[in-house]
């Protein structure tokens, strides 16, 4: 999206629709999962065998309110 942040259902849907259309062979292999208070961190490899990490933070209702991804430098 150019700003590192997406707010709202419609912009999120548009972002993922475009991203998934460009990666029809997308898949992930989970390597590790770490749990913390109100969060989970997932270490995985993508369809290009690139290792990445995603952090999901949860609100009091158990809904994700923030997600962050880290990838190695290219």
C-alpha positions in Angstrom: 0.0 0.0 0.0 3.1 2.2 0.1 2.7 3.3 3.7 3.3 0.1 5.6 -0.2 0.2 7.2 -3.6 -0.8 6.0 -6.8 0.4 7.8 -10.2 -0.9 7.2 -11.8 -4.0 5.7 -12.2 -2.7 2.1 -8.5 -1.6 1.7 -7.4 -4.8 3.4 -9.5 -6.9 1.0 -8.1 -4.9 -2.0 -4.5 -5.4 -0.9 -4.9 -9.2 -0.4 -6.9 -9.7 -3.6 -4.2 -8.0 -5.7 -1.4 -9.8 -3.8 -2.9 -13.3 -4.1 -3.7 -12.8 -7.8 0.0 -12.1 -8.4 1.1 -15.2 -6.5 -1.1 -18.2 -7.6 1.4 -20.8 -6.2 1.6 -19.1 -2.8 2.0 -21.5 0.1 3.8 -21.5 3.5 5.6 -24.1 5.6 5.4 -23.2 9.3 8.7 -23.8 11.1 8.0 -22.5 14.6 5.3 -20.8 16.6 5.9 -18.6 19.7 3.2 -17.5 22.1 3.3 -14.4 24.2 0.8 -12.4 26.2 -1.8 -11.3 23.6 0.3 -12.3 20.6 1.7 -15.1 18.5 4.8 -15.1 16.3 4.9 -17.5 13.4 8.2 -18.4 11.7 7.7 -19.9 8.2 9.1 -20.4 4.7 7.2 -19.2 1.7 6.8 -20.8 -1.7 10.2 -19.4 -2.7 11.8 -21.0 0.4 12.4 -17.6 1.9 12.2 -17.5 5.7 10.0 -14.9 7.3 8.3 -14.0 10.6 4.8 -12.7 11.3 3.6 -11.3 14.5 -0.2 -11.2 15.3 -1.4 -9.1 18.2 -4.9 -9.8 19.7 -7.4 -7.5 21.4 -9.5 -8.5 24.4 -12.0 -10.2 22.1 -9.4 -12.4 20.5 -9.4 -10.5 17.3 -6.2 -9.6 15.5 -5.8 -5.8 15.7 -2.2 -5.6 14.4 -0.1 -7.8 12.2 3.5 -7.3 11.3 5.8 -9.2 8.9 9.6 -9.3 8.7 11.5 -10.6 5.8 15.3 -10.9 5.2 16.9 -8.2 3.1 17.0 -8.9 -0.6 
